[in-house]
Amino acid sequence: MAASLEIDLTCTLPWLGLLKCMNTLSRIGPGEVLVVLLEDQEAVDSLIKIIQRSTNQVLKSKREENCYRVCIRKGQL
């Protein structure tokens, strides 16, 4: 799985990170993969809930040394 784009939101307020993530998702094409780096578990959980209610798909959510890595495939319009 090759990422089309990766955004680092680890030093961003959780609510602002969610907005930036959704904004970035709206700008990439269907089938492309966005990798989001977050440091807050609650933000990860919220992001996953939002994605599950959309046409997008969470491919993987993984805890790394200093952050969480969430891989999202943009759904079809």
KEBAKOL-777575 format. One record per residue: residue number from 1; residue in one letter; y, x negated, z of N, C-alpha, C, CB in turn. Coordinates in steps of 0.1 Angstrom, whole numbers, plus 5000, padded with zeros to 4 digits. Glycine has a CB too. Example, Ala and Ser with C-alpha at 12.3 -4.5 7.8 and 13.67 -1.06 7.14 Angstrom:
// residues 2
   pos   code    n.y    n.x    n.z   ca.y   ca.x   ca.z    c.y    c.x    c.z   cb.y   cb.x   cb.z
     1      a   4943   4868   5078   4955   4877   5078   4967   4868   5078   4955   4887   5090
     2      s   4978   4872   5071   4989   4863   5071   5000   4871   5079   4994   4859   5057
// end
This chain:
// residues 77
   pos   code    n.y    n.x    n.z   ca.y   ca.x   ca.z    c.y    c.x    c.z   cb.y   cb.x   cb.z
     1      m   4988   4992   5000   5000   5000   5000   5012   4991   5000   5000   5010   5012
     2      a   5019   4991   4989   5032   4983   4988   5044   4992   4991   5033   4977   4974
     3      a   5052   4987   5000   5064   4995   5004   5074   4994   4993   5070   4990   5017
     4      s   5081   5005   4990   5092   5005   4980   5104   5000   4987   5094   5019   4974
     5      l   5105   5003   5000   5117   5000   5008   5114   5000   5022   5128   5011   5005
     6      e   5120   4990   5029   5118   4989   5044   5132   4990   5051   5111   4976   5048
     7      i   5133   4998   5061   5146   4998   5068   5143   4995   5083   5153   5012   5067
     8      d   5151   4987   5089   5150   4983   5103   5160   4991   5111   5152   4967   5104
     9      l   5155   5000   5119   5164   5008   5127   5161   5005   5142   5161   5023   5124
    10      t   5157   4993   5145   5154   4990   5159   5166   4989   5168   5146   4977   5159
    11      c   5177   4986   5163   5189   4985   5171   5198   4997   5169   5197   4972   5168
    12      t   5193   5008   5165   5200   5020   5162   5197   5031   5173   5197   5025   5148
    13      l   5206   5039   5176   5204   5050   5185   5193   5059   5179   5217   5058   5188
    14      p   5184   5064   5187   5172   5072   5181   5177   5083   5172   5164   5077   5192
    15      w   5186   5091   5176   5190   5102   5167   5197   5097   5154   5200   5111   5175
    16      l   5204   5086   5155   5210   5081   5143   5200   5075   5134   5221   5070   5147
    17      g   5190   5069   5140   5179   5063   5132   5171   5074   5124   5169   5056   5141
    18      l   5169   5085   5130   5162   5096   5124   5171   5101   5112   5160   5108   5133
    19      l   5184   5102   5114   5193   5106   5103   5192   5096   5091   5207   5108   5108
    20      k   5193   5083   5095   5193   5073   5084   5180   5073   5077   5195   5059   5091
    21      c   5169   5075   5084   5156   5076   5078   5155   5087   5068   5145   5077   5088
    22      m   5159   5099   5072   5158   5111   5063   5168   5109   5051   5162   5124   5071
    23      n   5179   5103   5053   5189   5100   5042   5182   5091   5032   5202   5094   5048
    24      t   5176   5080   5037   5169   5071   5028   5158   5077   5021   5164   5059   5036
    25      l   5150   5086   5027   5139   5093   5021   5144   5101   5009   5131   5101   5031
    26      s   5156   5107   5011   5161   5116   5001   5166   5109   4989   5173   5124   5007
    27      r   5167   5095   4990   5172   5087   4979   5161   5080   4971   5182   5077   4983
    28      i   5149   5080   4976   5138   5074   4969   5130   5084   4961   5129   5066   4979
    29      g   5122   5079   4951   5115   5088   4943   5102   5092   4948   5113   5081   4930
    30      p   5096   5103   4943   5083   5108   4947   5072   5098   4946   5080   5121   4939
    31      g   5064   5097   4956   5053   5087   4956   5057   5073   4961   5048   5085   4942
    32      e   5070   5071   4963   5074   5058   4968   5072   5057   4983   5089   5055   4965
    33      v   5070   5045   4988   5067   5044   5003   5079   5037   5010   5055   5035   5004
    34      l   5083   5044   5021   5094   5039   5029   5087   5034   5042   5104   5050   5032
    35      v   5091   5022   5046   5086   5016   5059   5098   5016   5068   5080   5002   5057
    36      v   5096   5023   5080   5107   5024   5090   5103   5016   5102   5110   5039   5093
    37      l   5112   5008   5107   5109   5000   5120   5118   5007   5131   5113   4985   5118
    38      l   5111   5011   5141   5118   5018   5153   5114   5011   5166   5115   5033   5153
    39      e   5122   5012   5176   5118   5006   5189   5115   5016   5199   5128   4996   5194
    40      d   5118   5029   5197   5117   5039   5207   5105   5048   5203   5130   5047   5208
    41      q   5095   5050   5213   5083   5058   5210   5087   5073   5208   5074   5057   5222
    42      e   5097   5078   5215   5101   5092   5213   5107   5094   5199   5112   5096   5223
    43      a   5114   5084   5194   5120   5085   5180   5108   5085   5170   5129   5073   5177
    44      v   5098   5077   5172   5086   5077   5164   5080   5091   5164   5076   5066   5168
    45      d   5077   5096   5176   5071   5109   5177   5079   5120   5170   5069   5113   5191
    46      s   5092   5120   5171   5101   5129   5165   5100   5128   5150   5115   5128   5170
    47      l   5101   5116   5145   5100   5113   5131   5087   5118   5125   5102   5098   5128
    48      i   5076   5116   5131   5063   5120   5126   5063   5136   5126   5052   5115   5135
    49      k   5068   5142   5136   5069   5157   5136   5077   5162   5124   5075   5162   5149
    50      i   5089   5156   5122   5097   5160   5111   5090   5158   5097   5111   5152   5111
    51      i   5084   5147   5096   5077   5143   5083   5065   5153   5081   5072   5129   5083
    52      q   5058   5156   5091   5046   5165   5090   5051   5179   5085   5039   5166   5103
    53      r   5063   5183   5087   5068   5196   5083   5074   5196   5070   5078   5201   5094
    54      s   5073   5185   5063   5080   5184   5050   5069   5181   5039   5090   5172   5050
    55      t   5073   5178   5027   5063   5174   5017   5060   5160   5017   5069   5178   5003
    56      n   5066   5152   5026   5063   5138   5028   5051   5136   5036   5075   5131   5034
    57      q   5046   5124   5036   5033   5121   5043   5034   5108   5051   5021   5120   5033
    58      v   5030   5108   5064   5030   5096   5072   5017   5089   5069   5030   5100   5088
    59      l   5017   5077   5063   5006   5070   5060   5000   5062   5071   5009   5060   5048
    60      k   5009   5057   5080   5005   5049   5091   5016   5048   5101   5000   5035   5086
    61      s   5012   5047   5114   5022   5045   5124   5015   5035   5133   5026   5058   5132
    62      k   5022   5023   5135   5015   5012   5142   5025   5006   5152   5010   5002   5132
    63      r   5020   5003   5164   5028   4995   5174   5026   4981   5171   5024   4998   5188
    64      e   5038   4974   5169   5038   4959   5167   5044   4953   5179   5045   4955   5154
    65      e   5046   4940   5178   5050   4932   5190   5063   4938   5196   5052   4918   5186
    66      n   5073   4940   5188   5086   4944   5193   5091   4957   5188   5096   4933   5190
    67      c   5083   4964   5180   5087   4977   5174   5075   4985   5170   5097   4974   5162
    68      y   5078   4997   5164   5069   5005   5158   5071   5005   5143   5069   5020   5164
    69      r   5061   5005   5135   5062   5005   5121   5056   5018   5116   5055   4993   5114
    70      v   5064   5026   5109   5060   5039   5104   5061   5038   5088   5068   5051   5110
    71      c   5050   5041   5082   5049   5041   5067   5049   5055   5062   5037   5033   5061
    72      i   5058   5059   5053   5060   5072   5049   5060   5073   5033   5073   5079   5054
    73      r   5051   5081   5028   5051   5083   5013   5060   5096   5010   5037   5085   5007
    74      k   5069   5094   5001   5078   5105   4997   5069   5115   4989   5090   5100   4988
    75      g   5070   5128   4992   5063   5138   4986   5070   5142   4973   5062   5150   4995
    76      q   5063   5151   4966   5068   5157   4953   5078   5167   4957   5056   5164   4945
    77      l   5087   5169   4948   5098   5179   4950   5094   5193   4950   5109   5177   4939
// end
